[in-house]
Amino acid sequence: MNNKAYTIFISFIVALGGFLFGFDAGIISGVMSFAGPEFDLSEIQAGWVVSAPSFAAMFAMLFSGRISDLIGRKKTLIFVAFLYAISAMLSAMAGSYEMLYIARIIGGIAFGAALVLAPIYIAEISTAENRGKLVSLQQLNIVFGFFAAFLSNYFFNKYNTIDSAFLTDENVWRWMLGVELIPAIIYFVFLFFVPKSPRWLYLNNDFAEAKKVLIKIHGVDRGSAEIAAIEKNIHSDENKSKLKIKDLLKSSLRFILVIGLVVGVLQQITGINAVYFYATSIFKQTGIGTDAAFSSGVLLSTISVIFTFVAIYLIDRMGRRPLLLIGTAGIAVSLLVCAYGFNEATYQLSKEEINQFEFSDAEKLLPFADKLYDNDVEFKNELKEVLGTKIYSKNDGAILEAATAINANLILIGILGFIACFAFSLGPVMWVLLSELYPIKYRGLAIGVIAFINSLISSLVQLVFPWELSNLGNALTFFLFGAVAFIGFFILLKILPETKGKSLEELELELIKN
């Protein structure tokens, strides 16, 4: 294996943490269709189960970098992979809401650490020429993880039939969660084959081992050049360790801190993870049925993969600012299209449809036969009152499929447009922009703080999303997300600089001056 192939190989292994993040984020959308009714979860409890990893991840993001400074990137990543495996096992075995929540908290610690550590490690073993492409492997792995999860959910749901002796409504969600153990073990085993970070070795005075690793990765000539570059920058890293969070509040950094916070908050507050995590539930709301909801999730993740490749192709050609502005405008329009589609929907059950339902207590719905609803909240609340939340939640796909009159294609176009626009803008470009905005002395601290806030917003959005759908309704929920994206577009239009084609030193002089 030549040097270039070896570098790609170890970068891909380390970036598998992103695959597991995407897999878990995607798998939960199918899991909640079964686990929610199984444990009779309220909207807030369902929100906690889904948002638990993001909540734990934000704290892991703050501390994982420092822990890896103490014990090494490789050891920390191996421990992260171990936590992924433990989380998958405990989630599949969960006998209660509390156990499922704790298992997902453990997974969240792994997510947060992996998302921070993989780019750090990859940047430390790559050269300036290939660093951007290699770091982007994590974003690709995330969207591949989403794709694998939705595909997995689709097949588990397809083979969970009345005739199946193996899969049932009571155990299918456990298999959905448990299958994550396979990539977690692969990740754990393969991490033993990656070298320690040469930069970390150098910082810990293990010069001989650092040089050996660099020569193995880059060859003799380039390895020596990289050692020289590490020596030149070592003092910056020493200064970085002495920084405190309050240092980011200096007036000279205020402009770039505001840019980073706006982009970091906007990435999550437009509802991307709520749409991903609750994709199956959202598509059920359109009345297209449970099977179609799961297959639509596969389509959603495929679009995400395609447009992530588009971002990687365009980011150094078009620039960061055009991609973010076009993407944010597209997100706003797509979400408002969804809001309009849901607002036009009506809900009505006929006697014939009610008599065809196979679940218990279906006859309790007969007094509501032929009653027309133009509001999904009123319709769902009245049915929950008669059937009980558990029976309704378990059969909402069949009920909504029978009752809903809606332009499902319009909703699908809106959701897929949202995913596509996010995948070539706010998704990957945010991390590229953050790595460029801040002077090297402040970069790690600034990115850690913004990642913490980004993850906090993500967990809050996921937490309240089921409550929003239940109490505000589909139309108002999507309208609020669209309105936020619309406001965000104009803020970015006003403050967002272009960082393409400029050295970090040029950007530092230009942006700090502003």
C-alpha positions as CSV (number, residue, x, y, z in Angstrom):
1,M,0.0,0.0,0.0
2,N,1.5,3.3,-1.0
3,N,1.6,6.4,1.2
4,K,-1.4,8.1,-0.2
5,A,-3.6,4.9,-0.1
6,Y,-2.4,4.3,3.5
7,T,-3.4,7.8,4.6
8,I,-6.8,7.4,3.0
9,F,-7.2,4.0,4.7
10,I,-6.5,5.2,8.2
11,S,-8.6,8.4,7.7
12,F,-11.5,6.3,6.6
13,I,-11.3,4.0,9.6
14,V,-11.2,7.0,12.0
15,A,-14.1,8.6,10.2
16,L,-16.3,5.5,10.8
17,G,-17.3,7.2,14.0
18,G,-19.3,9.5,11.7
19,F,-21.0,6.5,10.1
20,L,-22.1,5.3,13.5
21,F,-23.5,8.7,14.3
22,G,-25.4,8.8,11.1
23,F,-26.6,5.2,11.5
24,D,-28.0,5.8,15.0
25,A,-29.6,9.2,14.0
26,G,-31.3,7.5,11.1
27,I,-32.3,4.2,12.8
28,I,-34.2,5.9,15.7
29,S,-36.8,7.3,13.2
30,G,-38.0,3.7,12.7
31,V,-37.4,2.6,16.2
32,M,-39.8,5.1,17.8
33,S,-42.7,3.8,15.7
34,F,-42.5,0.6,17.7
35,A,-40.7,1.5,21.0
36,G,-43.0,4.5,21.7
37,P,-46.1,2.3,21.9
38,E,-44.2,-0.5,23.6
39,F,-43.3,1.7,26.5
40,D,-46.4,3.9,26.2
41,L,-44.3,7.0,25.9
42,S,-45.6,10.6,26.1
43,E,-44.5,13.1,23.4
44,I,-41.9,14.5,25.9
45,Q,-40.6,11.0,26.8
46,A,-40.3,10.1,23.1
47,G,-38.5,13.4,22.6
48,W,-36.0,12.6,25.4
49,V,-35.2,9.2,24.0
50,V,-34.5,10.7,20.5
51,S,-32.6,13.8,21.8
52,A,-30.6,12.0,24.5
53,P,-27.5,11.4,22.3
54,S,-27.3,15.0,21.3
55,F,-27.7,16.1,24.9
56,A,-24.8,13.9,26.0
57,A,-22.8,14.7,22.9
58,M,-22.6,18.4,23.7
59,F,-20.7,17.7,26.9
60,A,-18.5,15.1,25.3
61,M,-17.6,17.7,22.7
62,L,-16.3,20.1,25.4
63,F,-14.1,17.5,27.2
64,S,-13.1,14.9,24.6
65,G,-10.4,17.0,23.0
66,R,-8.7,17.6,26.4
67,I,-9.0,13.9,27.3
68,S,-7.3,13.0,24.0
69,D,-4.5,15.5,24.8
70,L,-3.9,13.5,28.0
71,I,-4.1,9.9,26.9
72,G,-3.9,10.1,23.1
73,R,-6.2,10.3,20.2
74,K,-6.0,6.6,19.4
75,K,-6.8,5.4,22.9
76,T,-9.7,7.8,23.2
77,L,-11.1,6.7,19.9
78,I,-10.9,3.1,20.9
79,F,-12.8,3.8,24.1
80,V,-15.4,5.7,22.0
81,A,-15.9,2.7,19.7
82,F,-16.3,0.5,22.9
83,L,-19.0,2.9,24.1
84,Y,-20.8,2.7,20.7
85,A,-20.9,-1.1,21.1
86,I,-22.2,-0.9,24.7
87,S,-24.9,1.5,23.7
88,A,-26.1,-0.7,20.9
89,M,-26.3,-3.8,23.2
90,L,-28.1,-2.0,26.0
91,S,-30.5,-0.2,23.7
92,A,-31.5,-3.5,22.1
93,M,-32.0,-5.1,25.5
94,A,-33.8,-2.2,27.1
95,G,-36.6,-3.3,29.4
96,S,-37.8,0.1,30.3
97,Y,-37.9,3.7,29.1
98,E,-35.2,4.6,31.6
99,M,-32.8,1.9,30.4
100,L,-33.3,2.9,26.8
101,Y,-32.7,6.6,27.7
102,I,-29.5,5.7,29.6
103,A,-28.2,3.5,26.7
104,R,-28.7,6.3,24.3
105,I,-26.9,8.7,26.7
106,I,-23.9,6.4,26.5
107,G,-24.1,6.4,22.7
108,G,-24.3,10.2,22.8
109,I,-21.0,10.4,24.7
110,A,-19.5,8.4,21.9
111,F,-21.1,10.6,19.2
112,G,-19.8,13.8,20.6
113,A,-16.3,12.6,21.1
114,A,-16.1,11.0,17.7
115,L,-17.3,14.1,15.9
116,V,-14.6,16.2,17.5
117,L,-11.8,13.7,17.6
118,A,-11.9,12.3,14.0
119,P,-11.3,15.7,12.3
120,I,-8.5,16.5,14.9
121,Y,-6.8,13.1,14.2
122,I,-7.2,13.2,10.4
123,A,-5.9,16.8,10.3
124,E,-2.9,15.7,12.3
125,I,-1.9,12.8,10.0
126,S,-2.7,14.6,6.7
127,T,-0.8,17.1,4.6
128,A,-2.0,20.6,3.7
129,E,-2.8,19.4,0.1
130,N,-5.2,16.6,1.1
131,R,-6.4,17.7,4.5
132,G,-9.8,19.2,3.3
133,K,-10.7,16.0,1.3
134,L,-9.7,13.7,4.1
135,V,-11.5,15.6,6.8
136,S,-14.6,15.6,4.6
137,L,-14.7,11.8,4.9
138,Q,-16.4,12.2,8.2
139,Q,-19.3,14.1,6.6
140,L,-19.6,11.4,3.9
141,N,-19.6,8.7,6.5
142,I,-22.4,10.5,8.4
143,V,-24.7,10.5,5.3
144,F,-23.7,7.0,4.4
145,G,-24.7,6.1,8.0
146,F,-28.1,7.7,7.5
147,F,-28.5,5.8,4.2
148,A,-27.6,2.4,5.8
149,A,-30.0,3.1,8.7
150,F,-33.0,3.9,6.6
151,L,-32.3,0.9,4.3
152,S,-32.0,-1.3,7.4
153,N,-35.3,0.1,8.8
154,Y,-37.0,-0.5,5.5
155,F,-36.1,-4.2,5.4
156,F,-36.8,-4.8,9.1
157,N,-40.3,-3.2,8.6
158,K,-40.8,-5.1,5.3
159,Y,-40.2,-8.5,6.9
160,N,-42.1,-7.7,10.1
161,T,-45.4,-9.2,9.0
162,I,-48.3,-11.1,10.6
163,D,-46.9,-14.4,9.2
164,S,-43.4,-13.8,10.5
165,A,-42.3,-16.0,13.4
166,F,-39.1,-14.1,13.9
167,L,-40.0,-10.4,13.8
168,T,-42.9,-8.9,15.7
169,D,-44.0,-5.4,16.7
170,E,-42.6,-6.1,20.1
171,N,-39.0,-7.1,19.0
172,V,-38.4,-5.5,15.6
173,W,-37.2,-2.2,17.2
174,R,-34.7,-4.2,19.3
175,W,-33.2,-5.7,16.1
176,M,-33.1,-2.2,14.5
177,L,-31.0,-0.9,17.4
178,G,-29.0,-4.1,17.9
179,V,-27.7,-4.3,14.3
180,E,-25.6,-1.2,15.1
181,L,-23.4,-3.5,17.1
182,I,-21.9,-4.8,13.9
183,P,-20.4,-1.6,12.6
184,A,-19.4,-0.7,16.2
185,I,-17.3,-3.8,16.5
186,I,-15.7,-3.3,13.1
187,Y,-14.8,0.3,14.1
188,F,-13.4,-1.0,17.4
189,V,-11.2,-3.7,15.9
190,F,-9.9,-1.6,13.0
191,L,-8.9,1.3,15.2
192,F,-6.1,-1.0,16.6
193,F,-4.5,-0.8,13.1
194,V,-4.2,2.9,12.9
195,P,-1.1,4.6,14.2
196,K,-1.0,7.1,17.1
197,S,-1.2,10.7,16.0
198,P,2.3,11.9,15.2
199,R,1.5,15.4,16.4
200,W,0.3,14.1,19.8
201,L,3.5,12.0,20.0
202,Y,5.5,15.0,19.3
203,L,3.7,17.1,22.0
204,N,4.4,14.3,24.5
205,N,8.1,14.3,23.6
206,D,8.1,10.9,21.9
207,F,10.1,12.2,18.9
208,A,11.4,8.8,17.7
209,E,7.9,7.3,17.4
210,A,6.5,10.4,15.9
211,K,9.1,10.4,13.1
212,K,8.5,6.7,12.5
213,V,4.8,7.3,12.1
214,L,5.3,10.3,9.8
215,I,7.7,8.4,7.6
216,K,5.4,5.4,7.4
217,I,2.5,7.7,6.4
218,H,4.3,10.2,4.1
219,G,7.7,8.7,3.2
220,V,11.1,9.9,4.2
221,D,11.2,13.4,2.5
222,R,7.7,14.5,3.3
223,G,7.8,13.0,6.8
224,S,10.9,15.1,7.6
225,A,9.1,18.2,6.2
226,E,6.1,17.5,8.4
227,I,8.3,17.2,11.5
228,A,9.8,20.6,10.7
229,A,6.2,22.1,10.4
230,I,5.2,20.6,13.7
231,E,8.2,22.1,15.4
232,K,7.4,25.5,14.0
233,N,3.8,25.4,15.3
234,I,4.4,23.7,18.6
235,H,4.4,27.0,20.5
236,S,0.9,27.8,19.2
237,D,-0.3,24.6,20.8
238,E,1.3,25.6,24.1
239,N,-0.4,28.9,24.0
240,K,-3.7,27.3,23.1
241,S,-3.8,25.2,26.3
242,K,-3.6,28.4,28.4
243,L,-6.7,29.9,26.9
244,K,-10.0,30.4,28.7
245,I,-13.5,30.6,27.3
246,K,-13.7,34.3,28.3
247,D,-10.8,35.0,25.8
248,L,-13.3,34.5,23.0
249,L,-15.2,37.6,24.1
250,K,-12.3,40.0,23.1
251,S,-13.6,42.8,20.9
252,S,-11.2,41.8,18.1
253,L,-12.8,38.3,17.9
254,R,-16.4,39.5,18.3
255,F,-17.2,39.6,14.6
256,I,-16.0,36.1,13.8
257,L,-17.5,34.7,17.0
258,V,-20.9,36.1,15.9
259,I,-20.6,34.5,12.4
260,G,-19.7,31.1,13.9
261,L,-22.6,31.2,16.4
262,V,-25.1,32.3,13.7
263,V,-24.1,29.5,11.4
264,G,-23.8,26.9,14.2
265,V,-27.3,27.8,15.6
266,L,-28.9,28.0,12.2
267,Q,-27.6,24.6,11.2
268,Q,-29.7,23.0,13.9
269,I,-32.6,25.4,14.6
270,T,-34.0,24.8,11.1
271,G,-34.9,21.3,12.2
272,I,-32.6,19.0,10.3
273,N,-32.1,16.4,13.0
274,A,-35.8,16.5,13.9
275,V,-36.6,15.7,10.2
276,Y,-34.0,12.9,10.1
277,F,-34.8,11.4,13.5
278,Y,-38.6,11.5,13.0
279,A,-38.6,11.0,9.2
280,T,-40.8,7.9,9.4
281,S,-43.3,9.6,11.7
282,I,-43.4,12.7,9.4
283,F,-44.1,10.7,6.3
284,K,-46.8,8.8,8.2
285,Q,-48.5,12.1,8.8
286,T,-49.0,12.4,5.1
287,G,-51.1,9.3,5.1
288,I,-48.9,7.4,2.7
289,G,-48.8,4.4,5.0
290,T,-46.1,2.8,7.1
291,D,-44.4,0.8,4.3
292,A,-44.2,3.9,2.1
293,A,-42.9,6.0,5.1
294,F,-40.0,3.6,5.6
295,S,-39.1,3.5,1.9
296,S,-39.3,7.3,1.7
297,G,-36.6,7.4,4.4
298,V,-34.3,5.5,2.1
299,L,-35.0,8.0,-0.7
300,L,-34.3,10.9,1.8
301,S,-30.9,9.5,2.8
302,T,-30.0,8.8,-0.9
303,I,-30.6,12.5,-1.7
304,S,-28.4,13.4,1.3
305,V,-25.5,11.3,0.0
306,I,-25.8,12.7,-3.6
307,F,-25.8,16.3,-2.5
308,T,-23.0,15.9,0.0
309,F,-20.9,14.9,-3.0
310,V,-22.2,18.0,-4.8
311,A,-20.9,20.1,-1.8
312,I,-17.5,18.5,-1.9
313,Y,-17.2,19.2,-5.6
314,L,-18.4,22.8,-5.4
315,I,-17.0,24.1,-2.2
316,D,-13.6,25.2,-3.6
317,R,-15.1,26.2,-6.9
318,M,-18.2,28.3,-6.0
319,G,-17.0,29.3,-2.5
320,R,-18.5,29.0,1.0
321,R,-20.8,32.1,0.9
322,P,-22.8,31.2,-2.3
323,L,-23.4,27.6,-1.1
324,L,-24.6,28.8,2.3
325,L,-26.8,31.5,0.9
326,I,-28.4,29.4,-1.8
327,G,-28.8,26.4,0.5
328,T,-30.4,28.5,3.3
329,A,-32.8,30.1,0.9
330,G,-33.7,26.6,-0.5
331,I,-34.2,25.3,3.0
332,A,-36.6,28.1,3.8
333,V,-38.6,27.6,0.6
334,S,-38.7,23.8,1.1
335,L,-40.0,24.0,4.7
336,L,-42.7,26.6,3.7
337,V,-43.8,24.2,0.9
338,C,-44.2,21.5,3.6
339,A,-46.2,23.9,5.8
340,Y,-48.5,24.8,2.9
341,G,-49.0,21.1,2.0
342,F,-49.9,20.1,5.6
343,N,-52.2,23.2,6.0
344,E,-54.3,22.1,3.0
345,A,-54.8,18.5,4.4
346,T,-58.2,17.2,5.6
347,Y,-58.9,14.1,7.7
348,Q,-62.0,11.9,7.5
349,L,-62.8,8.3,8.3
350,S,-65.7,6.4,6.7
351,K,-67.5,3.5,8.3
352,E,-66.1,1.1,5.8
353,E,-62.5,2.1,6.6
354,I,-63.1,1.9,10.4
355,N,-64.6,-1.6,10.0
356,Q,-61.5,-2.7,8.1
357,F,-59.1,-1.8,10.9
358,E,-57.7,-4.9,12.6
359,F,-56.7,-3.4,15.9
360,S,-58.7,-3.8,19.1
361,D,-61.2,-1.1,20.0
362,A,-61.5,0.1,16.4
363,E,-65.3,0.1,16.8
364,K,-64.9,3.0,19.2
365,L,-64.2,5.2,16.2
366,L,-67.6,4.6,14.6
367,P,-69.2,7.7,16.2
368,F,-66.5,9.8,14.3
369,A,-67.4,8.2,10.9
370,D,-67.6,10.8,8.1
371,K,-66.7,13.7,10.4
372,L,-64.4,16.0,8.4
373,Y,-61.4,17.6,10.1
374,D,-59.3,20.4,8.6
375,N,-56.8,20.3,11.5
376,D,-54.5,17.3,12.3
377,V,-54.2,18.3,16.0
378,E,-58.0,18.1,16.6
379,F,-58.3,14.8,14.6
380,K,-55.4,13.1,16.4
381,N,-56.4,14.3,19.9
382,E,-60.0,13.1,19.5
383,L,-58.8,9.7,18.4
384,K,-56.2,9.4,21.2
385,E,-59.0,10.3,23.7
386,V,-61.1,7.3,22.6
387,L,-58.5,4.8,21.8
388,G,-55.8,5.7,24.3
389,T,-52.4,7.0,23.3
390,K,-50.8,3.5,23.2
391,I,-53.3,2.0,20.7
392,Y,-53.4,5.1,18.6
393,S,-49.6,5.4,18.4
394,K,-49.2,1.8,17.4
395,N,-51.7,2.2,14.6
396,D,-51.3,5.8,13.5
397,G,-49.8,4.8,10.2
398,A,-52.9,2.8,9.2
399,I,-55.3,5.4,10.6
400,L,-53.7,8.4,8.9
401,E,-53.4,6.4,5.6
402,A,-57.1,5.8,5.6
403,A,-58.2,9.3,6.8
404,T,-55.8,11.8,5.2
405,A,-56.5,13.7,2.0
406,I,-53.3,15.5,1.2
407,N,-50.9,16.2,-1.6
408,A,-48.3,13.7,-0.4
409,N,-46.0,14.4,-3.4
410,L,-45.8,18.1,-2.4
411,I,-44.7,17.1,1.1
412,L,-42.2,14.7,-0.2
413,I,-40.8,17.4,-2.6
414,G,-40.5,19.8,0.3
415,I,-38.7,17.3,2.6
416,L,-36.3,16.1,-0.1
417,G,-35.7,19.8,-1.1
418,F,-34.9,20.6,2.5
419,I,-32.5,17.6,2.8
420,A,-30.8,18.4,-0.5
421,C,-30.2,22.1,0.3
422,F,-28.9,21.2,3.7
423,A,-26.6,18.6,2.4
424,F,-24.7,21.0,0.1
425,S,-24.8,24.0,2.5
426,L,-25.3,24.1,6.3
427,G,-24.3,20.5,6.7
428,P,-20.7,20.2,5.4
429,V,-19.9,23.9,4.9
430,M,-20.3,24.9,8.5
431,W,-17.3,22.8,9.7
432,V,-15.1,24.1,6.8
433,L,-16.0,27.7,7.6
434,L,-15.4,27.2,11.3
435,S,-11.9,25.8,10.6
436,E,-11.1,28.9,8.6
437,L,-12.6,31.8,10.6
438,Y,-10.5,31.5,13.7
439,P,-6.8,32.2,14.3
440,I,-4.9,28.9,15.1
441,K,-4.5,30.0,18.8
442,Y,-8.3,30.2,19.3
443,R,-9.5,27.6,16.8
444,G,-9.9,24.6,19.0
445,L,-11.6,26.5,21.8
446,A,-13.9,28.4,19.5
447,I,-15.0,25.3,17.6
448,G,-15.5,23.4,20.9
449,V,-17.8,26.2,22.3
450,I,-19.8,26.5,19.0
451,A,-20.1,22.7,18.7
452,F,-21.5,22.7,22.3
453,I,-24.1,25.3,21.4
454,N,-24.8,23.5,18.1
455,S,-25.5,20.3,19.9
456,L,-27.5,22.0,22.6
457,I,-29.8,23.5,20.0
458,S,-30.0,20.1,18.2
459,S,-31.1,18.3,21.4
460,L,-33.7,20.9,22.2
461,V,-35.2,20.8,18.7
462,Q,-35.5,17.0,18.9
463,L,-36.9,17.2,22.4
464,V,-39.8,19.5,21.5
465,F,-40.5,18.3,18.0
466,P,-43.0,15.5,19.0
467,W,-44.7,18.0,21.3
468,E,-44.9,20.5,18.4
469,L,-46.5,18.0,16.0
470,S,-49.0,16.9,18.7
471,N,-49.9,20.4,20.0
472,L,-49.1,22.9,17.2
473,G,-49.8,20.6,14.3
474,N,-47.7,19.7,11.2
475,A,-48.4,22.9,9.3
476,L,-47.4,25.4,12.1
477,T,-44.4,23.3,13.1
478,F,-42.9,23.4,9.5
479,F,-43.9,27.1,9.1
480,L,-41.9,28.0,12.2
481,F,-38.8,26.1,10.9
482,G,-39.2,27.8,7.5
483,A,-39.6,31.3,9.1
484,V,-36.4,30.8,11.1
485,A,-34.5,29.7,7.9
486,F,-35.9,32.8,6.1
487,I,-34.6,35.1,8.8
488,G,-31.3,33.3,8.9
489,F,-30.8,33.8,5.2
490,F,-31.0,37.6,5.6
491,I,-28.6,37.6,8.5
492,L,-26.1,35.6,6.5
493,L,-26.5,37.8,3.6
494,K,-25.5,40.8,5.8
495,I,-22.6,39.3,7.8
496,L,-21.2,36.2,6.0
497,P,-17.7,36.7,4.5
498,E,-16.1,34.6,1.7
499,T,-13.2,32.6,2.8
500,K,-12.4,30.7,-0.5
501,G,-9.0,31.2,-2.0
502,K,-7.5,33.0,1.0
503,S,-4.7,31.9,3.3
504,L,-5.5,31.5,7.0
505,E,-3.1,34.4,7.6
506,E,-5.0,36.7,5.1
507,L,-8.3,35.8,6.7
508,E,-6.9,36.4,10.2
509,L,-5.8,39.9,9.2
510,E,-9.0,40.7,7.3
511,L,-11.5,39.4,9.8
512,I,-9.8,40.3,13.1
513,K,-9.5,43.9,11.7
514,N,-13.2,44.0,11.0
